[in-house]
Amino acid sequence: MKKSLSLSLTGLALALSLSASAHADDDSSAALIAKGQYLATAGDCGACHTAPAGKPFAGGLSLQTPLGSIYSTNITPSKTAGIGDYSLSDFEKAVRHGVGKDGANLYPAMPYTSYAKITDEDMKALYAYFMHGVQPVDDKGPQTDLPFPFNIRLSMAGWNLLFADSKPFTPDSSKSAEWNRGAYLVEGLAHCSTCHTPRNVLMAEQSDKSLAGASLGTWFAPNITSDVHAGIGSWSDKALISYLSTGNSGEGSQAGGPMLEAINKSFSHLSSADLSAIATYLRDVPAQQINPTSDKAQLPPAKPMSEFDLMSGHASEGATLYNNHCATCHQLSGEGRNGLPALYGNAVFRRPVADNAVMAVLDGLVPDKGQAMPAFSRQMDDKQVATLVNYLFQNFGDAKVQTTEERVKELRAGGKPSSLLAVAKGGMIAGGVIVLLALLLLMRRKQRK
């Protein structure tokens, strides 16, 4: 009886021990999945891999690039349409190196050149989240079909050899833990250089001009280095953190376009500690004096129209357009009210180009927090938009910066077509000619012999 009771107690203890161990594993898995979800948000994965009104991470979003439309892929754990059959090693190769399980190269619209810096621990967490925290969707969606020669994905292997940097993030021992966390996020998961660094003719980032500002075809990603005049060197930590978390710096800068989307879907969901770390790192990035903005303190006084000008018919076409479409919210003086931003000295009117102002008028601004600005693309034609934007720069910003009806037309259509396709085809033709000449020379030598 005692022996039986002893065995029963031993069995119960073993069962309790196994149960506790399993519970601990569950807690560990849940924690790992939660960490992966946070990292996926920091990496803004959903922004590209979720189509409008589509299911999370099911892909199908059309990404407009200079070479044509690239459709994002399904990264749910579906075994038929997504990445359900991916091992951790397969996942790591795709995220860090841009190579799918089938060996096909991914296009660098997927920022694997930045994601290469993700640590092994974070990679495991991301893998756990996408495998166990995302609902599978069995829909592949539309497939990317770029023009020749870019439809040959093997060409990306050559591009990777030339430009991809697969080095993992290495902390700088001379810097603080907060600085290193900010560097890890900015250089890796948040992939800030993807938009804010100029690219060369082959669409590779120019590392010597890191974060110095670049055109995205439509919107202009400004200089975010520590330079006081060209970058964000004059911003306070409070303004920078406010901008990243809400899209509004509180000091005359409002986010729009891709940056506003990144704020809505990614930055606004980051912890205050991570936002502070990003601010710490950015304010220490080596200054680049490229793409400078106009100094707000040196702008001429605002020259708003008067009620008399409007009533007497003396107002210019730009002033009339402003009164009809903008003055209700921003006031005739451009001072704004009730939380609506002032226009005089606003950062959008101190940029080196007028593209962002044009895009804001065409597409509007819809932040998750604060007042939205409606789109006017249907209310105004290209000439009217150009006239209005030029009026805004002349009266509230840098009058030397202007746009044209032709530029507005380009921006409305998605930007100026890239010359890369012509360069690639020209290079192929030149290469073919060289090979042909070499063959002819070889044949002539053989004939002589």
C-alpha positions in Angstrom: 0.0 0.0 0.0 2.8 2.4 1.0 4.7 1.4 -2.2 1.6 2.1 -4.3 1.0 5.4 -2.6 4.7 6.4 -3.1 4.5 5.6 -6.8 1.3 7.6 -7.1 2.9 10.6 -5.4 6.0 10.2 -7.6 3.8 10.1 -10.7 1.8 13.1 -9.6 5.0 15.1 -8.9 6.3 14.1 -12.4 3.1 15.1 -14.0 3.1 18.4 -12.2 6.7 19.0 -13.2 6.0 18.2 -16.9 2.9 20.4 -16.8 4.9 23.3 -15.3 7.7 22.8 -17.9 5.1 22.8 -20.7 3.5 25.9 -19.3 6.9 27.6 -19.2 7.5 26.7 -22.8 4.1 28.1 -23.7 4.9 31.3 -21.9 8.2 31.4 -23.7 6.6 30.8 -27.1 4.0 33.4 -26.4 6.6 35.9 -25.4 8.7 35.1 -28.5 5.7 35.6 -30.7 4.8 38.9 -29.0 8.4 40.1 -29.5 8.2 39.1 -33.1 5.0 41.0 -33.6 6.6 44.1 -32.2 9.7 43.7 -34.5 7.4 43.2 -37.5 5.7 46.5 -36.7 9.1 48.2 -36.3 10.1 46.8 -39.7 6.8 48.0 -41.2 6.2 44.7 -42.8 2.4 45.1 -42.9 2.7 48.3 -44.9 4.0 46.5 -48.0 2.6 43.0 -47.5 -1.0 44.0 -46.9 -3.2 45.3 -49.8 -5.9 47.9 -49.2 -8.9 46.1 -47.6 -6.8 42.9 -47.9 -6.0 40.4 -45.1 -2.9 41.0 -43.0 0.4 40.0 -44.7 -1.4 38.3 -47.6 0.5 40.5 -50.1 -1.0 41.8 -53.4 -0.1 45.4 -52.8 1.2 47.1 -56.0 4.5 48.9 -55.2 5.3 51.5 -57.8 8.9 51.5 -58.7 10.9 53.2 -61.5 10.9 49.9 -63.4 7.2 49.2 -63.0 4.8 47.6 -60.5 6.2 45.1 -58.1 3.5 43.1 -56.2 4.2 42.2 -52.6 4.1 38.5 -51.8 2.0 36.5 -49.3 4.1 36.1 -46.1 1.4 34.3 -44.1 2.1 30.7 -42.9 0.0 29.3 -45.8 1.7 26.2 -47.2 0.2 26.7 -50.6 0.5 30.5 -51.1 2.8 31.8 -48.4 5.8 30.9 -46.4 4.3 28.0 -44.4 7.0 25.6 -45.6 9.9 27.9 -44.8 12.4 26.7 -42.2 14.1 29.3 -40.0 17.1 29.1 -42.4 14.8 29.7 -45.4 13.2 32.6 -43.6 16.6 34.1 -42.7 17.9 33.8 -46.3 14.8 35.6 -47.6 14.8 38.4 -45.0 18.6 39.0 -44.8 19.8 38.1 -48.3 16.7 38.5 -50.6 16.7 34.8 -51.7 13.5 32.8 -51.6 13.1 29.2 -50.6 13.0 28.3 -54.3 16.3 30.0 -54.9 14.8 32.9 -56.8 16.2 36.4 -56.0 13.8 38.9 -54.5 13.7 42.5 -55.9 15.3 45.1 -53.6 11.9 46.7 -53.2 12.1 44.3 -50.2 14.7 46.1 -48.0 16.8 43.0 -47.3 19.9 45.2 -47.6 18.8 46.8 -44.3 17.2 43.7 -42.8 20.6 42.0 -43.1 21.5 43.8 -39.8 18.7 42.0 -37.8 20.2 39.9 -35.0 19.8 36.1 -34.8 17.6 36.5 -31.7 15.3 38.9 -33.4 15.2 36.7 -36.5 13.9 33.8 -34.4 11.3 36.0 -32.9 10.1 37.3 -36.3 10.0 33.7 -37.6 7.9 32.6 -34.5 5.5 35.4 -35.1 5.0 34.8 -38.8 4.6 31.1 -38.3 2.4 31.1 -35.2 1.0 34.6 -34.8 -0.3 35.3 -38.3 -3.4 33.7 -39.9 -2.6 31.7 -43.1 -4.2 33.0 -46.3 -4.3 30.7 -49.3 -4.2 33.3 -52.0 -1.0 34.1 -54.0 -2.4 37.3 -55.5 -1.0 39.0 -58.7 2.5 38.2 -59.8 5.3 40.7 -60.6 6.1 41.0 -64.3 8.8 43.6 -65.0 10.1 44.3 -68.5 13.1 42.5 -69.8 15.9 42.2 -68.6 14.6 42.8 -65.1 12.1 40.0 -65.3 15.1 37.7 -65.1 15.5 37.5 -61.4 19.0 36.1 -61.7 20.1 39.6 -62.6 19.5 40.5 -59.0 22.3 38.2 -58.0 24.7 40.4 -59.9 23.2 43.5 -58.3 23.6 41.9 -54.8 27.3 41.2 -55.5 27.9 44.8 -56.3 25.7 46.5 -53.8 24.2 44.3 -51.0 25.9 44.5 -47.6 25.1 41.3 -45.6 27.1 42.4 -42.5 25.1 42.0 -39.3 24.7 45.0 -36.9 27.8 45.5 -34.7 27.3 47.7 -31.6 29.7 50.6 -31.2 31.4 50.1 -27.8 32.2 53.8 -27.6 28.5 54.7 -27.7 25.7 54.4 -25.2 23.2 51.5 -25.2 20.5 53.9 -26.3 22.5 55.1 -29.2 23.2 51.6 -30.3 19.5 50.7 -30.0 18.7 53.7 -32.2 21.4 52.7 -34.7 20.1 49.2 -34.9 16.5 50.4 -35.6 17.4 53.1 -38.1 20.0 51.1 -40.0 18.1 47.8 -39.8 14.5 47.2 -39.0 13.2 50.7 -39.7 15.3 50.8 -43.0 15.3 54.6 -43.0 18.0 54.7 -45.7 15.7 53.0 -48.2 13.9 56.3 -48.7 16.2 59.0 -47.3 19.5 58.0 -49.1 20.1 59.1 -52.7 20.6 56.2 -55.2 22.9 55.8 -58.1 22.0 55.0 -61.7 21.6 51.3 -60.8 19.2 52.2 -58.0 21.7 51.3 -55.2 22.1 53.5 -52.2 25.0 56.0 -52.2 26.5 55.2 -48.9 28.7 58.3 -48.9 25.4 60.3 -48.9 23.6 58.3 -46.2 20.3 59.9 -45.1 21.0 63.1 -47.1 17.6 63.1 -48.7 16.3 61.7 -52.0 13.4 61.8 -54.4 11.1 58.8 -54.3 9.7 59.6 -57.8 6.8 61.6 -56.3 7.4 62.5 -52.7 10.8 63.9 -51.6 12.3 62.2 -48.5 14.3 65.1 -46.8 17.7 65.1 -45.4 17.6 63.6 -41.8 21.2 63.9 -40.9 22.4 66.1 -38.0 23.2 69.1 -40.2 21.6 72.2 -38.8 20.5 73.7 -42.1 20.0 70.8 -44.4 18.9 68.2 -41.9 17.3 67.9 -38.4 20.2 69.2 -36.4 18.1 72.1 -35.1 15.2 69.9 -34.0 14.6 69.3 -30.3 14.3 65.7 -29.1 10.7 66.5 -28.2 9.9 67.7 -31.7 11.5 64.7 -33.3 9.8 62.2 -31.0 6.5 64.0 -31.5 6.9 63.8 -35.3 7.7 60.1 -35.2 4.8 59.2 -33.0 2.1 61.5 -34.4 3.3 62.9 -37.8 3.4 66.4 -36.4 6.5 67.9 -34.9 4.7 70.8 -33.2 7.2 73.1 -34.8 6.0 73.4 -38.4 6.6 69.9 -39.8 3.9 67.5 -40.8 4.4 64.1 -42.4 2.9 63.1 -45.7 3.1 60.3 -48.2 5.2 57.2 -47.4 6.5 58.8 -44.2 3.0 59.4 -42.9 2.2 55.8 -43.7 5.3 54.6 -41.9 4.3 56.7 -38.9 0.7 55.4 -38.9 1.6 51.8 -39.2 5.0 51.5 -37.6 6.7 54.4 -35.7 3.5 55.4 -33.7 3.4 51.9 -32.3 7.0 51.8 -31.0 7.8 52.2 -27.3 8.8 55.6 -26.0 12.3 54.1 -25.3 12.8 53.1 -28.9 11.6 56.4 -30.2 14.0 58.2 -27.9 16.8 55.9 -29.1 16.0 56.7 -32.7 16.1 60.4 -31.9 19.4 60.0 -30.1 21.0 58.2 -33.0 19.7 60.5 -35.7 20.9 63.6 -33.9 24.4 62.1 -34.0 24.4 61.0 -37.6 27.3 62.7 -39.5 26.0 65.9 -41.0 25.4 66.1 -44.8 25.0 69.5 -46.4 23.0 68.1 -49.3 19.5 69.2 -50.1 19.5 72.2 -47.7 16.2 73.8 -46.8 15.5 77.5 -46.4 16.2 79.0 -43.0 12.8 79.7 -41.4 14.3 82.8 -39.6 15.4 84.3 -42.9 12.1 84.0 -44.8 10.5 87.2 -45.9 7.3 88.3 -44.1 4.2 86.6 -45.1 2.2 88.4 -47.9 -1.3 87.2 -47.4 -4.2 88.6 -49.5 -6.8 90.8 -48.0 -10.5 90.6 -48.0 -10.5 93.8 -50.1 -8.4 92.2 -52.8 -10.8 89.2 -53.0 -13.9 91.4 -53.1 -12.5 93.9 -55.6 -11.3 91.2 -57.9 -7.7 92.3 -57.6 -6.5 88.9 -56.2 -4.3 86.8 -58.4 -5.3 83.4 -59.6 -3.2 81.8 -56.9 -4.8 83.9 -54.2 -8.2 83.0 -55.5 -7.4 79.3 -55.5 -6.0 79.6 -52.0 -9.2 81.4 -50.8 -11.4 78.8 -52.4 -9.6 75.7 -51.2 -7.3 76.5 -48.3 -8.3 79.6 -46.3 -11.2 78.0 -44.4 -8.7 75.9 -42.5 -5.5 77.8 -42.7 -6.8 81.4 -42.7 -6.1 84.1 -45.2 -2.9 84.9 -43.2 -1.8 81.3 -43.3 -1.6 81.2 -39.5 -3.8 78.1 -39.1 -6.1 77.6 -36.1 -7.7 75.0 -33.8 -4.8 72.7 -34.2 -4.6 73.1 -38.0 -1.0 73.9 -39.0 0.3 77.3 -40.0 1.6 77.6 -43.5 4.0 80.5 -43.1 7.4 79.0 -42.6 6.0 75.5 -42.7 8.8 73.0 -43.5 7.0 71.8 -46.7 7.5 75.3 -48.1 11.2 75.3 -47.2 12.1 72.2 -49.1 14.6 72.3 -52.0 11.8 71.1 -54.4 8.0 71.7 -54.4 7.1 68.1 -54.9 5.8 67.4 -51.4 3.5 70.4 -51.5 2.2 69.3 -54.8 1.6 65.7 -53.6 -0.1 67.0 -50.4 -2.5 69.0 -52.6 -3.2 66.1 -54.9 -3.4 63.3 -52.4 -4.2 65.0 -49.1 -2.9 63.9 -45.7 -4.7 61.4 -43.5 -2.9 60.8 -40.2 -4.2 58.3 -37.6 -4.0 61.1 -35.1 -5.1 64.7 -35.6 -6.8 66.6 -38.5 -6.8 65.2 -42.0 -6.3 67.2 -45.1 -8.6 66.4 -48.1 -7.2 65.5 -51.6 -7.8 68.1 -54.3 -6.7 66.0 -57.3 -10.3 66.0 -58.7 -11.1 69.6 -57.9 -8.0 71.1 -59.6 -6.2 70.5 -62.9 -2.4 70.5 -63.3 -2.2 74.1 -64.1 -4.3 75.1 -61.1 -2.3 73.0 -58.7 1.0 74.5 -60.0 -0.4 78.0 -59.6 -1.6 77.3 -56.1 1.6 75.7 -55.0 3.7 78.5 -56.4 1.5 81.1 -54.6 2.0 79.2 -51.4 5.8 79.2 -51.8 5.8 82.9 -52.8 3.7 84.0 -49.8 4.5 81.5 -47.0 7.9 80.0 -47.8 10.9 80.1 -50.1 9.8 82.1 -53.2 12.8 80.8 -55.2 11.3 77.3 -55.2 8.6 76.8 -57.9 6.9 74.0 -59.8 5.4 73.8 -63.3 2.3 72.4 -64.9 4.4 69.7 -66.5 5.9 68.6 -63.2 2.5 68.4 -61.6 1.4 66.2 -64.5 4.4 63.9 -63.9 3.7 63.7 -60.2 0.0 63.0 -60.7 1.0 60.1 -63.1 3.4 58.6 -60.5 6.7 60.4 -61.3 9.1 60.6 -64.1 10.0 57.2 -65.7 13.4 55.9 -64.8 16.2 55.8 -67.3 17.5 52.5 -65.8 15.6 50.4 -68.3 17.2 52.3 -71.2 20.6 52.0 -69.4 20.2 48.3 -69.0 19.2 47.7 -72.6 21.9 50.0 -73.8 24.4 48.0 -71.7 23.2 44.7 -73.1 23.4 46.0 -76.7 27.0 47.3 -76.0 27.9 44.0 -74.4 26.5 42.1 -77.4 28.4 44.3 -79.8 31.6 43.6 -77.9 31.0 39.9 -77.9 30.3 40.0 -81.7 33.4 42.0 -82.4 35.4 39.5 -80.3 34.0 36.6 -82.3 34.8 38.3 -85.6 38.3 39.0 -84.5 38.7 35.4 -83.4 37.4 34.1 -86.7 39.7 36.4 -88.7 42.8 35.1 -86.7 41.8 31.5 -87.4 41.4 32.3 -91.2 44.9 33.9 -91.2 46.4 30.7 -89.7 
